[in-house]
Amino acid sequence: MFMRKKIAWVDCLQALGAVFIALSALPASAGQNYQIYVSNEKSGDVTVINGSDNQVLGTVPVGKRPRGIHAAPDGKSVYVALSGTPIAAPPQLDARGNLVFQKSKDDDDDEVKADKSADAIGVLDVATRKLTGKISAGSDPEEFALSKDGTRIYVSNEDVKSASVISIATGKVEHIIPVNQEPEGVATSPDGKRFYVTCEASGDVYVIETAGYTTIGHFKVNVRPRSMDFLPGAGIGFIPSESTGELNVIDTVNLKVSKVITLPPGSRPMSVKVAQGGHKIYVSNGRAGTVSVLDSGTYELLNTIKVGVRPWGMAVSPDGKFLYTANGPSNDVSVIDLEANKEILRVKAGASPWGIAVVPTAN
């Protein structure tokens, strides 16, 4: 009799243990309600992933070459940059990592092949996960940022050396600002009074005020600056230089480079994100297949996290616990546990994932 009771008690403990293990294996807590939107450049669609269990909720066709992707401040819409300009081969670089231009080639040679009718900002409705419209965005939009109030879109027009300011309400281009060759990254300052445009080919960075949309500053970093993010409340920004494997620390008060951080060998930095609270900086290192984690005060390298092939765009979960990277050649998204500093999962996306936006959703 005693033996039968002992066996029953052991069975009960084992069952409880199995339940505990199953619960602990869940990728996110029940309080996390958000979705991950991934732009897939080659398949012309957006993959939507559930943040609570990392399951794919659906795929939304949007148009040609979706790249930059961002959520509206109210979380009701997601915007994605679309372009009818064909994907070009990687540019040639000289021994110093600078782009080599073919002097005999006219800037407009590719215009015949480009489908300019496809150039737009696509609008996705978060509630229905459907494309509800397109906004004219000038020629070949690649990246963009939103104004702090969500009423304007600031776009880099890669093939015409300019940036556009678009009214979401009217769908009209209100201002065109000349910049330099191959504008790429766009970032709105934390106070919303400026936006920055990084130019891939020249390393130029333009600073444009949002009251009258005039250029108020201009400085240089090493070539192929891809993106920008800011340290909250500190007058400091960060811009990666892909070709030289560096992260530039920007004095956003005096509009100059205050420090250059050399990233681990083989790094080709693409995207930079500052953690919630501003204690850490994350940099996706492209062809290195890693994410660098740096201390935002000392700029010390804290960790190097292995992810998928050629991580590009990144986003952090609303609770700051997870980081997501878009891995172009491997057609997937890495899920990184930021407490454990390791990749815990890869989620299949479309062809050539480019950018990621995270959208909090209602309970």
C-alpha positions in Angstrom: 0.0 0.0 0.0 2.8 2.4 0.9 4.7 1.6 -2.3 1.6 2.4 -4.4 1.1 5.8 -2.7 4.8 6.6 -3.2 4.6 5.7 -6.9 1.5 7.9 -7.3 3.2 10.8 -5.6 6.2 10.5 -7.9 4.0 10.4 -10.9 2.3 13.6 -9.7 5.6 15.4 -9.3 6.7 14.3 -12.8 3.5 15.6 -14.3 3.9 19.0 -12.5 7.5 19.1 -13.7 6.4 18.5 -17.3 3.9 21.4 -17.0 6.6 23.7 -15.6 9.0 22.9 -18.4 6.3 23.5 -21.0 5.4 26.8 -19.5 9.0 27.9 -19.2 9.6 27.1 -22.9 7.1 29.8 -24.0 9.0 32.5 -25.9 7.2 35.4 -24.3 5.0 36.2 -21.4 1.2 36.6 -21.6 1.6 40.3 -21.1 3.5 40.9 -24.3 1.0 41.8 -27.1 2.7 43.0 -30.2 3.2 42.0 -33.8 6.4 42.0 -35.9 6.2 43.3 -39.5 9.0 42.3 -41.9 9.5 43.8 -45.4 10.6 41.2 -47.9 12.5 43.0 -50.7 12.5 40.2 -53.4 9.1 38.6 -52.8 7.2 42.0 -52.6 5.4 41.3 -49.4 5.3 41.8 -45.7 5.4 38.9 -43.2 3.5 39.4 -39.9 4.7 37.5 -36.9 2.9 37.2 -33.5 5.2 38.5 -30.8 3.8 36.3 -28.0 4.7 32.9 -29.7 6.7 33.9 -32.8 4.2 32.3 -35.1 3.6 33.7 -38.6 0.1 35.3 -38.7 0.1 36.0 -42.4 1.8 37.4 -45.5 0.6 40.7 -47.1 1.4 41.4 -50.8 2.4 45.1 -51.0 4.3 45.8 -54.3 7.8 46.0 -55.7 10.9 46.0 -53.5 9.5 46.8 -50.0 12.4 48.0 -47.8 12.0 50.7 -45.1 9.1 49.8 -42.8 7.8 51.7 -39.7 4.7 51.8 -37.5 2.6 54.9 -37.0 2.8 56.4 -33.5 -0.8 55.3 -32.7 0.0 51.7 -33.8 -2.9 51.6 -36.2 -1.0 51.6 -39.4 2.3 50.4 -40.7 4.1 52.1 -43.6 6.5 50.5 -46.1 8.6 52.0 -48.8 8.1 50.5 -52.3 10.3 51.0 -55.3 10.1 50.0 -59.0 13.9 50.5 -59.5 15.5 47.1 -60.1 17.9 45.6 -57.6 21.5 46.5 -58.6 24.6 44.5 -58.1 26.7 45.4 -55.0 28.9 48.5 -55.8 32.6 48.2 -56.4 34.8 49.4 -53.5 38.4 50.6 -53.6 41.1 49.6 -51.2 39.8 52.0 -48.5 36.3 50.8 -48.8 35.1 53.8 -50.9 32.6 53.4 -53.6 34.0 53.4 -57.2 31.8 55.3 -59.7 31.8 54.6 -63.4 32.4 58.1 -64.8 31.0 57.2 -68.3 27.7 56.0 -66.9 24.9 58.5 -66.8 22.9 58.6 -63.5 19.7 58.1 -65.5 20.8 54.9 -67.4 18.6 52.7 -65.3 15.5 54.9 -65.7 14.3 52.9 -68.7 14.1 49.7 -66.7 12.6 51.3 -63.6 8.9 51.1 -63.0 8.2 54.5 -61.5 4.5 53.7 -61.1 5.5 51.3 -58.4 7.3 54.0 -56.3 5.2 54.7 -53.2 4.7 54.3 -49.5 2.3 51.4 -48.8 -0.2 51.7 -46.0 -1.1 48.6 -44.0 -4.0 48.4 -41.6 -2.8 46.7 -38.4 -6.3 45.5 -37.4 -7.0 43.7 -40.7 -3.4 43.1 -41.8 -4.3 44.4 -45.3 -2.8 46.9 -47.7 -5.3 49.8 -47.7 -3.6 52.3 -49.9 -0.4 53.8 -51.3 1.0 57.3 -50.9 3.1 59.0 -53.6 6.7 59.3 -52.3 8.8 60.6 -55.1 11.4 58.6 -57.0 12.8 55.3 -55.6 12.0 55.6 -51.9 14.3 53.4 -49.8 14.1 54.5 -46.2 12.0 57.0 -44.3 11.1 58.2 -40.8 7.9 59.6 -39.4 7.3 63.0 -37.8 6.8 62.8 -34.0 3.1 63.6 -34.4 2.7 61.0 -37.2 1.4 63.5 -39.8 4.4 63.6 -42.1 6.8 61.1 -43.7 10.4 62.0 -44.4 11.7 59.9 -47.3 15.1 59.3 -48.9 14.8 59.2 -52.7 17.9 57.1 -53.5 18.3 57.7 -57.3 17.6 61.4 -57.4 19.8 62.7 -54.6 17.0 64.2 -52.6 14.7 63.8 -49.6 10.9 64.3 -49.7 8.5 65.5 -47.0 5.0 63.9 -47.5 1.7 64.8 -45.9 -0.1 61.6 -44.9 -3.5 63.4 -44.8 -3.2 64.7 -48.4 -0.9 62.1 -49.8 1.1 64.9 -51.4 4.9 65.6 -51.6 5.2 69.0 -49.8 8.9 69.6 -49.9 11.9 68.2 -51.8 15.3 68.8 -50.2 18.5 68.3 -52.2 21.2 66.0 -50.6 24.1 64.1 -52.0 24.6 60.7 -53.8 22.5 57.7 -52.8 20.6 59.0 -49.7 19.7 56.0 -47.5 19.0 56.3 -43.8 16.4 58.7 -42.4 15.9 59.4 -38.6 13.8 61.9 -36.7 15.4 63.4 -33.6 13.8 62.6 -30.3 12.3 66.1 -30.0 10.9 66.0 -33.5 12.5 69.3 -34.5 15.0 67.8 -37.0 15.5 64.8 -39.2 18.7 63.4 -40.5 19.5 61.9 -43.9 22.6 59.7 -44.5 24.1 59.4 -47.9 25.6 56.0 -48.7 28.0 56.9 -51.5 29.5 60.1 -50.1 29.3 59.7 -46.3 27.4 63.0 -46.1 24.8 63.5 -43.4 22.3 66.3 -43.8 20.3 67.8 -40.9 16.9 69.3 -41.8 14.7 71.3 -39.4 11.0 70.4 -39.4 9.6 73.9 -39.0 10.4 75.2 -42.5 12.3 72.1 -43.9 15.6 73.9 -44.6 19.0 72.2 -44.2 20.6 73.6 -41.1 23.7 71.3 -40.9 25.9 69.0 -42.8 28.8 66.8 -41.7 30.6 63.7 -43.0 31.3 60.2 -41.7 33.1 57.3 -43.5 31.2 55.9 -46.5 28.1 53.8 -46.6 26.3 55.2 -43.5 23.1 53.1 -43.4 21.0 54.3 -40.4 20.8 56.4 -37.3 19.5 56.2 -33.7 19.7 58.4 -30.7 20.6 58.2 -27.0 17.5 59.6 -25.1 18.0 63.0 -23.5 21.7 63.2 -24.2 22.3 65.0 -27.5 24.1 61.9 -28.9 23.3 59.9 -32.0 24.9 56.9 -33.6 25.5 56.2 -37.3 27.2 53.1 -38.6 29.7 53.2 -41.6 29.3 49.9 -43.3 32.5 49.9 -45.5 34.9 50.6 -42.7 33.2 48.6 -39.9 32.7 51.6 -37.6 30.1 53.1 -35.4 30.2 57.0 -35.4 29.1 58.8 -32.2 27.4 62.1 -33.2 27.3 65.2 -31.2 23.8 66.3 -32.2 24.1 69.7 -30.5 27.2 70.8 -32.5 26.5 68.5 -35.5 29.8 66.7 -35.6 31.4 63.3 -35.1 32.7 63.1 -31.5 34.1 59.6 -31.6 34.5 56.7 -33.9 34.2 53.1 -32.6 35.9 50.3 -34.4 33.6 47.2 -34.4 34.8 43.6 -34.4 36.8 42.4 -37.5 34.6 41.5 -40.4 31.7 43.7 -39.3 29.7 45.5 -42.0 27.3 47.5 -39.8 23.8 48.2 -41.2 21.3 49.1 -38.5 21.8 50.6 -35.1 19.2 50.6 -32.3 19.5 52.0 -28.8 18.0 49.8 -26.1 15.0 51.0 -24.0 16.4 53.1 -21.2 19.5 53.9 -23.3 21.9 51.6 -21.5 23.0 49.5 -24.5 23.5 49.9 -28.3 22.8 47.1 -30.8 24.4 47.1 -34.2 23.6 44.5 -36.9 26.9 43.6 -38.7 25.7 42.5 -42.1 28.1 40.0 -43.7 29.6 39.2 -40.3 26.3 37.5 -39.4 26.4 39.0 -35.9 24.9 41.7 -33.6 27.3 43.8 -31.5 26.2 44.9 -28.1 27.9 48.0 -26.7 27.7 49.9 -23.4 26.1 53.3 -24.3 28.2 55.1 -21.7 31.7 53.6 -22.2 31.2 52.3 -25.7 32.8 49.0 -24.5 31.9 45.9 -26.6 29.8 43.8 -24.2 28.8 40.9 -26.4 28.8 39.6 -30.0 25.7 37.6 -30.8 25.6 35.2 -33.8 22.4 35.4 -35.8 21.3 34.6 -39.4 23.0 35.4 -42.7 23.7 39.1 -43.3 21.4 40.8 -40.7 20.1 44.1 -41.8 17.1 45.8 -40.2 16.4 45.4 -36.5 13.7 46.1 -33.9 13.3 45.7 -30.2 10.2 44.3 -28.5 8.1 46.8 -26.5 9.2 45.3 -23.2 12.9 45.4 -24.2 13.4 41.7 -23.8 13.8 40.6 -27.4 15.7 41.9 -30.5 14.7 40.9 -34.0 17.0 41.0 -37.1 16.0 40.6 -40.7 18.4 38.2 -42.4 18.3 38.7 -46.1 20.1 35.8 -47.8 18.7 33.2 -45.3 15.1 34.5 -45.7 14.4 34.5 -41.9 14.2 36.6 -38.8 16.4 35.9 -35.8 14.8 36.2 -32.3 17.4 37.2 -29.7 16.9 36.9 -26.0 18.6 40.1 -24.7 18.9 38.9 -21.1 20.7 35.7 -22.2 22.5 37.5 -25.1 21.8 34.7 -27.6 19.6 33.8 -30.6 16.8 31.5 -29.5 14.8 31.1 -32.7 14.7 31.8 -36.4 11.3 32.4 -38.0 10.9 32.0 -41.8 9.9 35.1 -43.7 9.6 36.0 -47.4 12.4 36.4 -49.9 15.2 38.7 -48.7 13.9 40.3 -45.5 15.0 43.9 -45.3 13.4 45.9 -42.5 11.4 45.2 -39.3 8.8 47.2 -37.4 7.3 46.2 -34.1 3.7 47.2 -33.3 2.1 47.0 -29.8 -1.4 45.6 -30.0 -4.4 45.7 -27.7 -4.9 43.0 -25.1 
